[in-house]
Amino acid sequence: MHDTEGWKSLETSMRILQNIIEAIGVRLFNFEMDRVLQCVEKGVQHINRFVREISHFVICAIFTTSKDVLASDQSLQGNFRELCNRLVPIVVSGLGDNWS
């Protein structure tokens, strides 16, 4: 399969994940995010550039939902900081992607 074609349903599934994250909003940080982050970490390393792109859109959705986290309780803020420790290096590496 050529790397510019869609990658079966993976790209679509990642888009759905992005939409779910956007719909949940700041409550996202009440959930265990390890499996989501594992999926994103694999997605940003994928051979298909569209899968890599949508994986970065999922990260963007996570950061967008965090806009109200500072107005929330301390546990959400701690969860957000833990996510940032894993997401910021991914964003940095994504900026070096030749298809970004």
N, C-alpha and C positions, 0 to 999 in steps of 0.2 A: 504494500500500500504506500502510495506517495505521501510524504510528510506534510503536504499542504491540504490533503483531504481531511474530512471529518474522521474522527477515530471512533467509529461505531456509536455507542450511546454514551461514552465516557464524557464527551464535551457537554452533551445535554444534561447528564446527571450532575455535573459540576455546576451548570447554570441553575438547576433546581436547588442545589445546596446553597448557592448564592442567594436565591430568592427566599429560601427559608430563613437564612440568617438575617436578611433585611427585614423580614416580617416579624421575627422574634424581638428584634431591637435589643435594648440593654439587658433584657432578661437572659440573653445568650450567655452571659457570664455567670449564670447560676448553674450551668450545665458542665459536665465533664467534657472537655474539648480535645482530649488526647487522640481519639480516633479520627476526628475531623482534621486535626493538624497533621496526623500521619498521612491522610489522604492528600492534603494540600502539598505536603513535602514531596510526596511521590509525583504529584501532578506537575510541579514546577520543574521536575527533572525529566519529564516525559519527552519522547522523541518528537511528538507532534506539537508544532508551535501553537496551534489553537487550544490544545489542552493546557499547555503552559500558560497561555494568555488567560484562559478562564480561571485557572488556579490563582492567578494574581488578582483577578476580579473578586474571587472569594475572599482573599486577604483584604482587599479594599472594603468589602462589605463588613468584615469583622471590625476594621478600623472605623468605618462610618457608624456602626452601631455603638461604638464606644464614646461617642460625643457627649452622652449624658451620664457616663459612668462616674465622673467626679462628683456629681450631685447625688449619687447613690451611697449605699452603706459601704463600710470598709472592706467587707469580704469580696464584694464585686470589684473593688479597686485592686485588691491583691490578686484576684484571678486575672484581671486585665493585664497587670504587670507581668505575670507569668507568661501570658500569651505573647506579649511584646518581646520578651526575651527570646522566644522561638521565631516570631514572625519578622522582626526587623532584619536579621541576617538573610532571611529568604528574600525580602524586598531588595536588599543590597545586591544579592547575586542576580536577581531578576533584572536589575538595571544594566547589568553587563551582558544580558542576552542579546544576540545579534538580531533577533526578530522582535524585540520589545518596542 
